[in-house]
Amino acid sequence: MKTRLLPFMIGCLLMALPGARIIAQDSGKTSKKTASQTELAANIHSRTYLFQAQSATPMSGRVIQLTGGYEVKVKNDTVVVYLPYYGRAFQAPLDPTKGPLDFTSTQFKYTLTERKKGGWNILITPSDGGDVRQLSFTVSENGYTSLQVTSNNRQPISFYGTLGAIKKRK
């Protein structure tokens, strides 16, 4: 009887070890996710983050994939916007060499609200942003973000991308 019990116990032990290793790996992944989510939440609450646009959707409905470099940088008391515009303007620009979504604002109203199912809604209303009336961010817990830009004399446009920390230059 004892000779049959020993191989059975060894077999059960060998089958349980790979499962224990998988559970240990999964717990490491969840702690990594919560660390990045905690960092994102800290950046949003401290008003220090960078939105990098990956695509634009004008009112015409066609999605335009963007190359790198289009961004919105929020740093305490300054908002720097550098985004392209595709759509219809209802009034000719005063300076045609500068884009409508290329400005720096130091006078703006900042409203942050948490969403019920996780994530945040951020509303930035610049008073010195020229034609731009408001920037409305919808941020998920993982940093995926949609941005709706509303202007006074242009059609609204949406951008999709990611929100993260501002990278320090060397």
C-alpha positions, -999 to 999 in steps of 0.1 A, spaced: 0 0 0 28 24 9 46 17 -24 15 29 -43 10 60 -22 45 74 -27 44 76 -66 9 91 -64 21 118 -39 51 126 -61 29 129 -92 5 153 -74 34 174 -62 49 177 -97 15 186 -112 10 214 -86 44 231 -91 37 245 -126 4 259 -113 21 276 -84 46 292 -108 18 306 -130 0 321 -100 32 337 -88 38 352 -123 2 366 -125 5 383 -91 36 401 -104 17 414 -135 -11 428 -114 13 446 -91 30 461 -121 -3 473 -135 -13 489 -103 21 507 -100 17 522 -135 -19 532 -128 -8 548 -95 19 567 -113 -7 579 -139 -31 590 -112 -4 609 -94 6 627 -127 -30 636 -134 -37 649 -99 -4 669 -99 -12 684 -133 20 672 -149 14 649 -179 18 645 -217 -9 635 -242 6 620 -274 -19 620 -302 -19 589 -325 -49 596 -346 -73 624 -354 -110 623 -363 -125 654 -378 -163 659 -382 -162 644 -417 -156 610 -399 -125 598 -416 -97 587 -392 -63 601 -399 -33 583 -385 -7 608 -372 31 606 -371 49 613 -338 54 648 -323 17 659 -319 11 665 -283 -5 684 -254 18 690 -225 2 701 -192 27 712 -165 12 729 -134 3 764 -147 10 760 -184 -7 741 -212 13 737 -245 -8 724 -274 7 713 -307 -19 694 -327 -29 694 -364 -63 705 -376 -84 689 -402 -118 703 -408 -138 733 -418 -131 769 -406 -160 794 -405 -136 824 -404 -102 830 -420 -73 830 -396 -54 862 -388 -20 845 -391 -22 817 -418 14 805 -410 4 793 -375 -20 764 -370 -52 769 -349 -41 742 -324 -6 755 -319 -5 777 -288 6 780 -252 -18 790 -225 -10 802 -190 -45 814 -181 -70 785 -181 -96 768 -159 -88 732 -150 -115 707 -139 -107 671 -129 -135 646 -122 -132 608 -116 -154 586 -137 -176 560 -120 -161 529 -137 -125 542 -134 -105 568 -152 -109 606 -153 -125 634 -172 -104 665 -175 -117 698 -189 -93 726 -197 -109 759 -207 -81 783 -219 -89 821 -218 -58 829 -238 -59 801 -263 -71 821 -293 -98 803 -311 -99 772 -288 -129 771 -264 -121 739 -245 -100 707 -244 -120 678 -230 -99 647 -221 -114 613 -213 -87 591 -197 -89 554 -190 -71 538 -160 -45 525 -184 -37 559 -200 -56 555 -232 -72 589 -239 -96 606 -262 -94 644 -266 -122 666 -280 -112 701 -290 -140 726 -294 -133 760 -311 -152 792 -316 -148 794 -354 -140 758 -364 -156 724 -364 -148 702 -334 -121 676 -338 -112 645 -318 -78 629 -311 -70 595 -297 -37 586 -280 -20 579 -247 -15 600 -216 17 595 -196 45 612 -177 66 639 -192 99 625 -202 129 644 -190 154 654 -216 191 646 -211 
